[in-house]
Amino acid sequence: MSDPDAVPVLVVEDNLHLRTTFVLQLNALGIKADSAANGAEALSRIHSSHYGLIMMDVQMPEMNGLEATAAIRSYERTEQKEPAVIVAVTAGGASSKQCIEAGMNDYFEKPLDLEGIKALLKKWAPNLLES
């Protein structure tokens, strides 16, 4: 990343413990991360920041991950923004097919430990592991 203050990852998870754990695991890998408690909050965050990778839970209050992904993709098209990689990280709130159809790039099952996060990053954001 060219901007050292940029935050490349957004973790969207309604469970405070999991949200904090994901952010701490990313930090342990040397990666800055923001977080949001639901899809509506995530949508608000992408209006003011660009994230290269969004780890999106599916089942959340206010706006679920499928709805949030559709809204993010619409915003990216309307504003001609570079699309973020959006990866479902879920405990089965939707099928991988539903997630891909909603505009997500991939699907990972919880629990996602440090090795699982590394695999996700290797696949979708290898540049973050190299920095």
GIKA-V669596 format. One record per residue. RES is the residue in three letters. SS is DSSP state (H for helix, E for strand, - for the rest). NEAR is the number of other ideal C-beta (glycine too) atoms within 8 Angstrom. Layout:
res=RES ss=SS near=NEAR
res=RES ss=SS near=NEAR
This chain:
res=MET ss=- near=8
res=SER ss=- near=3
res=ASP ss=- near=5
res=PRO ss=- near=4
res=ASP ss=- near=4
res=ALA ss=- near=9
res=VAL ss=- near=10
res=PRO ss=- near=12
res=VAL ss=E near=16
res=LEU ss=E near=17
res=VAL ss=E near=13
res=VAL ss=E near=17
res=GLU ss=- near=14
res=ASP ss=- near=9
res=ASN ss=- near=7
res=LEU ss=H near=6
res=HIS ss=H near=6
res=LEU ss=H near=10
res=ARG ss=H near=13
res=THR ss=H near=9
res=THR ss=H near=8
res=PHE ss=H near=16
res=VAL ss=H near=11
res=LEU ss=H near=8
res=GLN ss=H near=11
res=LEU ss=H near=13
res=ASN ss=H near=10
res=ALA ss=H near=7
res=LEU ss=- near=12
res=GLY ss=- near=5
res=ILE ss=- near=11
res=LYS ss=- near=9
res=ALA ss=E near=13
res=ASP ss=E near=11
res=SER ss=E near=12
res=ALA ss=E near=13
res=ALA ss=- near=10
res=ASN ss=- near=13
res=GLY ss=H near=17
res=ALA ss=H near=9
res=GLU ss=H near=11
res=ALA ss=H near=16
res=LEU ss=H near=13
res=SER ss=H near=9
res=ARG ss=H near=12
res=ILE ss=H near=14
res=HIS ss=H near=6
res=SER ss=H near=5
res=SER ss=- near=8
res=HIS ss=- near=8
res=TYR ss=- near=13
res=GLY ss=- near=9
res=LEU ss=E near=14
res=ILE ss=E near=14
res=MET ss=E near=13
res=MET ss=E near=15
res=ASP ss=- near=15
res=VAL ss=- near=12
res=GLN ss=- near=10
res=MET ss=- near=15
res=PRO ss=- near=4
res=GLU ss=- near=7
res=MET ss=- near=11
res=ASN ss=- near=10
res=GLY ss=H near=19
res=LEU ss=H near=11
res=GLU ss=H near=9
res=ALA ss=H near=17
res=THR ss=H near=15
res=ALA ss=H near=10
res=ALA ss=H near=11
res=ILE ss=H near=15
res=ARG ss=H near=10
res=SER ss=H near=8
res=TYR ss=H near=12
res=GLU ss=H near=12
res=ARG ss=H near=7
res=THR ss=H near=6
res=GLU ss=H near=6
res=GLN ss=- near=5
res=LYS ss=- near=7
res=GLU ss=- near=5
res=PRO ss=- near=6
res=ALA ss=- near=13
res=VAL ss=E near=11
res=ILE ss=E near=11
res=VAL ss=E near=15
res=ALA ss=E near=15
res=VAL ss=E near=12
res=THR ss=E near=15
res=ALA ss=- near=6
res=GLY ss=- near=5
res=GLY ss=- near=9
res=ALA ss=- near=12
res=SER ss=- near=5
res=SER ss=H near=7
res=LYS ss=H near=6
res=GLN ss=H near=9
res=CYS ss=H near=17
res=ILE ss=H near=11
res=GLU ss=H near=6
res=ALA ss=- near=11
res=GLY ss=- near=9
res=MET ss=- near=13
res=ASN ss=- near=7
res=ASP ss=E near=12
res=TYR ss=E near=10
res=PHE ss=E near=11
res=GLU ss=E near=8
res=LYS ss=- near=8
res=PRO ss=- near=5
res=LEU ss=- near=10
res=ASP ss=- near=7
res=LEU ss=H near=8
res=GLU ss=H near=6
res=GLY ss=H near=10
res=ILE ss=H near=13
res=LYS ss=H near=10
res=ALA ss=H near=8
res=LEU ss=H near=14
res=LEU ss=H near=14
res=LYS ss=H near=8
res=LYS ss=H near=7
res=TRP ss=H near=11
res=ALA ss=- near=11
res=PRO ss=H near=9
res=ASN ss=H near=7
res=LEU ss=H near=14
res=LEU ss=H near=11
res=GLU ss=H near=5
res=SER ss=- near=6
